[in-house]
Amino acid sequence: MQKKVRVAVTAIALNGLAFSTVSLADGTNQGDAAAGKAKAALCMGCHGMNGEGKAMPVGQASYPRLAGQVPAYFIKSLYDFRSGARDDVMMAAIAKGLTEPEIADLAAYYAKLK
């Protein structure tokens, strides 16, 4: 049985800068880290075996560190890739292929890594 996760996004503007936060509507703000670990194989090619990120030579894209990432930021980033608010063809395709529970699970997994 797959759990349902609803995500609430709040956006505010302060002194001309936009900020947004994301929280899970069920109040837990937690996914299943064990399930996220199983799904993380999808991310390892670019973000490293333990989410450590990869620096690339000048002129090539670098891949950010996911380990220790705040779950709300991780979730919002994937939703932004999914919606087109953040522009990256590969990440958009990956984000669109993930369910809401899978995104929450990945966020929980990467948050637990050092």
Buried (B, 14 or more C-beta within 10 A) or exposed (E): EEEEBEBEBEEEEEEEEEEBEBBBEBEEBBBBBEBBBEBBEBBEEBBBEBBBBBEEEEEEEEBEBBBEBBBBBBBBBBBBBBEEEBEEEEBBEBBEEBEBBBBBBBBBBBBBBE
